[in-house]
């Protein structure tokens, strides 16, 4: 009789989707508290907040009673899939289990990687918020262990397309033989949004590569060189790279490290000198390069690459060629740090912030001054370390680069 009473109450409660869910929970609690050892009302609410508990309850009763679909059942209980008081790993696990049968999510690890991308998170939320109980967006993001970052939203849009600019954007985060680079893929993803929307470069003229191998780097530079060739001197190129850089210990030349590279083997990395020479060999209005990397053998976080020797080296700056301007996140033996509060590289965050505030209309001279001041100050405040962005300019642009713009 007691079990029947409980089931009848639960059945009525769970199929009735109403706005006053907390009132329903209280009514349910009052109906069963004297006959079942369910603790206090707050304890009962806490149990219902747990997605796994709700799923177990649904699975136990669905064949015997007409509770509707699992999604309807979850909505009727009135809680979000995730609990802000739980760990982000538990919340992602619960979210994955809730949707995996209806959506192609791959493995749980694939799903976690997908959610690291702020654009993916927003898209995912907008697509599923009405089908699943996800709560408000800021609650959803907090449950996943992320935060809403100012430069990731309200990205300025320009409607006059720039058909003469081409861009290569690379975020190398997951290395096979070295430490990961925190936020590198988010850096590249959001920078691509600014290039496409704020600088108005058509998407088909942007090559955005996640976790680039050695051949990916070579092919991307070749593609950009060909793009400048077909533009016959009217083209502009933008290169953005977030990831590891390494020095060649024999001559201190600088290299970009692909995800399949080894930190103490320059033969497995892509030479900046070679990249500059290849891009500078074709006629272009400008080639602007942003490198959120350091070339001392250190990681984006504290410490050295696993394969590097124990001291930071001061790599030599390669000379830009043609009409080239190179912005680098740090100088000499400094480290390019993350800005953990903003979930970006320190250099990239302030690059994005200036593009946002100026709607892309900033001159390169203004951008250089802003990056030097803000990155230097925040790196000292947040990390108690020096980080000094640098600009290296080819000789033909020495007197004009400060007045130039990206758009």
C-alpha positions in Angstrom: 0.0 0.0 0.0 2.8 2.4 0.9 4.7 1.7 -2.4 1.4 2.1 -4.4 0.7 5.4 -2.7 4.3 6.6 -3.5 4.0 5.5 -7.1 0.7 7.2 -7.6 1.9 10.4 -6.2 5.1 10.2 -8.3 3.2 9.4 -11.4 0.9 12.4 -11.0 3.8 14.6 -10.1 6.1 13.6 -13.0 3.7 13.8 -15.9 2.4 17.2 -14.9 4.8 19.8 -16.3 4.0 23.1 -14.6 5.8 26.3 -13.6 5.6 25.8 -9.9 7.9 22.8 -9.6 9.1 23.6 -6.1 5.5 23.7 -4.9 5.0 20.3 -6.4 8.1 18.9 -4.7 6.8 20.3 -1.4 3.4 18.6 -1.9 5.1 15.3 -2.8 7.4 15.6 0.2 4.4 16.3 2.6 2.5 13.3 1.2 5.2 10.7 1.8 7.4 12.1 4.6 5.5 10.3 7.4 5.7 6.9 5.7 9.1 6.9 4.1 12.5 7.7 5.6 13.4 10.5 3.1 15.0 13.0 5.6 14.3 16.7 5.5 12.6 18.5 2.7 15.9 20.1 1.7 17.5 16.6 1.7 14.7 15.4 -0.6 15.2 18.3 -2.9 19.0 17.6 -3.0 18.4 14.0 -4.0 16.1 15.1 -6.8 18.7 17.6 -8.1 21.1 14.8 -8.8 20.7 13.8 -12.5 21.8 10.2 -11.9 19.2 9.8 -9.1 16.4 11.1 -11.4 17.6 8.8 -14.2 17.6 5.7 -11.9 14.1 6.6 -10.8 12.9 6.9 -14.3 14.5 3.7 -15.4 13.0 1.8 -12.5 9.4 3.0 -13.2 9.2 3.6 -16.9 8.1 0.1 -18.0 5.5 -0.2 -15.3 4.0 3.3 -15.5 3.4 5.7 -18.3 5.8 8.4 -17.4 6.3 9.7 -20.9 9.7 10.2 -22.5 12.8 10.6 -20.3 13.1 14.2 -21.4 9.5 15.0 -20.4 10.1 13.3 -17.1 13.2 15.4 -16.5 11.4 18.6 -17.3 8.5 17.6 -15.1 10.8 17.4 -12.1 11.8 20.9 -12.8 15.6 20.8 -12.2 18.4 21.4 -14.7 20.4 18.4 -15.9 23.4 19.8 -14.1 24.0 21.0 -10.5 26.1 24.1 -9.9 27.3 22.6 -6.6 28.6 19.5 -8.4 32.0 19.3 -10.0 32.3 20.3 -13.7 33.4 16.7 -14.6 30.3 15.2 -13.0 28.1 17.8 -14.7 29.7 17.1 -18.1 29.3 13.4 -17.5 25.5 13.8 -16.7 25.0 16.1 -19.7 26.7 13.6 -22.0 24.6 10.7 -20.7 21.4 12.8 -21.1 22.0 13.5 -24.8 24.2 10.8 -26.2 21.3 8.6 -27.5 19.8 11.5 -29.4 22.9 13.3 -30.7 26.2 12.2 -32.3 28.5 13.3 -29.6 31.3 10.7 -30.0 33.0 9.6 -26.9 32.8 11.5 -23.6 36.3 12.7 -24.1 35.3 14.0 -27.5 32.4 15.8 -25.9 34.6 17.4 -23.3 36.9 18.7 -26.1 33.9 20.0 -28.0 32.7 22.0 -25.0 36.2 23.7 -24.6 35.4 25.8 -27.6 33.3 28.8 -26.5 31.5 29.0 -29.9 30.6 25.3 -29.6 29.2 25.9 -26.1 27.0 28.7 -27.2 25.8 26.8 -30.2 25.1 23.7 -28.2 23.1 25.7 -25.6 21.0 27.5 -28.2 20.1 24.2 -30.0 19.2 22.2 -26.9 17.9 24.8 -24.3 14.3 24.2 -25.2 14.6 20.4 -25.4 16.5 19.9 -22.2 16.4 21.7 -18.9 19.7 23.5 -19.0 18.9 26.7 -17.0 20.1 30.1 -18.0 23.2 30.5 -20.1 25.4 31.8 -17.3 24.3 28.9 -15.0 24.9 26.4 -17.8 28.5 27.8 -18.4 29.2 27.8 -14.7 28.2 24.2 -14.3 30.6 23.2 -17.0 33.4 24.9 -15.2 33.8 27.8 -17.6 32.9 31.5 -17.4 31.4 33.9 -19.9 34.4 35.9 -21.2 33.8 39.4 -22.4 35.8 39.1 -25.7 34.0 35.9 -26.6 30.6 37.7 -26.9 29.4 40.9 -28.5 31.9 40.5 -31.4 31.6 43.6 -33.6 30.3 42.9 -37.1 31.3 44.7 -40.3 29.1 44.2 -43.4 31.5 45.4 -46.0 33.4 42.2 -47.1 37.2 42.4 -47.6 37.7 40.2 -50.6 41.5 40.8 -50.8 42.4 39.5 -47.3 43.3 35.9 -46.6 44.1 34.4 -43.2 45.7 31.3 -41.7 44.7 30.7 -38.0 46.3 27.9 -36.0 45.6 26.8 -32.5 47.9 24.0 -31.3 46.8 22.8 -27.9 47.0 19.0 -27.7 50.6 17.9 -28.3 51.5 14.3 -28.7 54.9 14.5 -27.1 54.8 17.8 -25.1 52.6 19.5 -22.5 49.3 21.0 -23.7 49.0 24.7 -24.4 46.0 25.9 -22.3 43.3 27.8 -24.2 45.2 27.6 -27.6 42.2 26.3 -29.5 39.8 28.8 -27.9 42.3 31.5 -28.8 42.3 30.5 -32.4 38.6 30.0 -32.5 37.7 33.4 -31.2 40.4 35.1 -33.2 38.8 33.5 -36.3 35.4 35.0 -35.3 37.0 38.5 -35.2 38.7 38.0 -38.5 35.5 36.8 -40.1 33.0 39.2 -38.5 35.0 42.3 -37.4 37.5 42.4 -40.2 34.9 41.1 -42.6 37.1 38.5 -44.2 34.9 35.9 -46.1 35.0 32.5 -44.4 36.2 30.8 -47.5 39.3 33.0 -47.3 40.2 31.8 -43.8 42.0 28.5 -43.1 41.5 27.7 -39.4 43.4 24.7 -38.2 43.1 22.9 -34.9 46.2 21.0 -33.7 48.3 21.4 -36.8 50.9 18.8 -37.7 54.1 19.7 -39.5 52.5 19.1 -42.9 49.4 21.1 -41.9 51.7 24.1 -41.2 53.5 23.7 -44.5 50.3 23.4 -46.5 48.7 26.4 -44.8 51.7 28.6 -45.6 51.7 27.3 -49.2 48.0 28.1 -49.5 48.5 31.7 -48.2 51.4 32.2 -50.6 49.3 31.1 -53.5 46.5 33.4 -52.4 48.8 36.4 -52.4 50.1 35.4 -55.8 46.6 35.4 -57.4 45.8 38.7 -55.8 48.7 40.2 -57.8 49.9 42.7 -55.2 46.5 43.7 -53.9 46.2 41.0 -51.3 46.7 41.2 -47.5 47.6 38.3 -45.4 47.0 37.6 -41.7 48.7 34.7 -39.8 47.8 33.8 -36.2 49.4 31.1 -34.2 48.8 30.0 -30.6 51.0 27.1 -29.4 54.5 26.1 -28.5 57.5 27.7 -30.0 61.1 26.3 -29.5 64.6 27.5 -30.0 67.3 25.7 -32.0 69.9 25.3 -29.4 72.7 25.3 -32.0 72.0 28.7 -33.5 69.1 30.0 -31.3 66.8 30.4 -34.4 63.1 30.1 -33.6 60.6 27.5 -34.7 56.9 26.8 -34.5 56.2 23.4 -32.9 53.5 21.3 -34.6 51.5 18.9 -32.5 53.5 16.0 -33.8 56.9 17.7 -33.1 59.5 17.1 -30.4 60.7 20.1 -28.4 64.4 19.3 -28.6 64.3 18.4 -32.3 64.1 21.4 -34.6 63.9 19.0 -37.6 60.4 18.2 -36.4 59.4 21.9 -36.2 58.6 24.6 -38.7 61.2 27.4 -39.1 60.0 31.0 -38.7 62.8 32.0 -41.0 61.5 29.7 -43.7 57.9 30.9 -43.2 59.0 34.6 -43.4 61.0 34.0 -46.5 58.2 32.0 -48.2 55.5 34.6 -47.4 57.8 37.5 -48.1 58.7 36.2 -51.5 55.3 37.2 -53.0 54.0 40.7 -53.6 51.4 41.7 -51.0 50.1 45.0 -49.5 50.9 43.6 -46.0 51.5 40.4 -44.2 50.6 40.7 -40.5 51.6 37.9 -38.2 50.5 37.3 -34.6 52.5 34.7 -32.5 51.1 33.9 -29.1 54.1 31.7 -28.4 57.5 32.0 -26.8 60.7 30.6 -28.2 62.7 30.0 -25.1 61.7 26.3 -24.5 59.3 27.2 -21.7 55.6 26.3 -21.5 52.6 28.7 -21.5 52.3 27.8 -17.8 55.2 27.6 -15.4 58.1 25.3 -16.3 59.9 24.0 -19.3 58.9 21.7 -22.1 59.5 18.1 -21.2 62.1 17.6 -23.9 63.8 21.0 -23.3 66.8 21.6 -21.2 66.2 23.2 -17.8 67.0 26.8 -18.6 65.2 29.2 -20.9 67.1 30.3 -24.0 67.0 33.6 -25.7 66.0 32.8 -29.3 67.1 35.2 -32.1 64.3 37.1 -33.8 64.1 36.1 -37.5 64.0 39.0 -39.9 60.6 39.7 -41.5 60.6 39.8 -45.3 58.6 41.8 -47.9 55.8 43.9 -46.4 55.7 42.1 -43.1 54.8 43.0 -39.5 55.3 40.4 -36.7 53.6 40.7 -33.3 55.1 38.3 -30.8 53.6 37.6 -27.3 56.9 37.8 -25.4 60.5 38.8 -26.0 63.8 36.9 -25.5 63.7 34.3 -22.8 60.3 35.4 -21.4 57.3 33.1 -21.3 53.9 33.8 -23.0 51.5 33.2 -20.1 47.8 32.3 -20.0 45.3 34.7 -18.6 43.3 32.1 -16.6 40.6 34.5 -15.5 39.7 35.1 -19.1 40.5 31.6 -20.4 42.8 32.9 -23.2 46.5 33.5 -23.7 47.4 36.8 -22.1 48.6 38.2 -25.4 45.5 36.9 -27.3 43.0 38.2 -24.8 44.3 41.8 -25.1 44.6 41.5 -28.9 40.9 40.5 -29.0 39.9 43.1 -26.5 41.4 45.9 -28.7 39.7 44.6 -31.8 36.4 44.5 -29.9 36.7 48.0 -28.4 37.9 49.6 -31.7 35.6 47.5 -33.9 38.7 46.6 -35.9 39.6 50.2 -36.7 42.7 50.3 -34.6 46.1 51.2 -36.2 48.9 48.8 -35.8 50.8 51.4 -33.9 48.0 51.9 -31.4 47.6 48.1 -31.1 51.3 47.7 -30.4 51.3 50.3 -27.6 48.1 48.8 -26.1 49.5 45.2 -26.1 52.8 46.3 -24.6 51.1 48.2 -21.8 48.2 45.9 -20.9 50.0 42.5 -21.3 53.1 43.8 -19.4 50.9 45.1 -16.6 48.5 42.2 -16.2 51.3 39.6 -16.5 53.1 41.2 -13.6 49.9 41.5 -11.5 48.6 38.0 -12.3 51.8 36.0 -12.6 54.4 38.2 -10.9 56.4 37.7 -14.1 57.5 39.9 -17.0 55.9 39.4 -20.4 56.8 42.0 -23.0 55.1 41.8 -26.5 57.4 42.8 -29.3 56.9 44.1 -32.9 59.3 43.2 -35.6 58.9 45.0 -39.0 60.5 44.5 -42.4 62.5 47.4 -43.7 60.0 48.5 -46.4 57.4 49.3 -43.7 59.6 50.8 -41.1 58.2 54.3 -41.6 54.6 53.4 -42.4 53.5 50.4 -40.3 52.2 52.4 -37.4 49.5 54.0 -39.5 48.4 50.8 -41.1 45.2 48.9 -40.1 44.1 45.3 -40.4 40.9 46.3 -42.3 
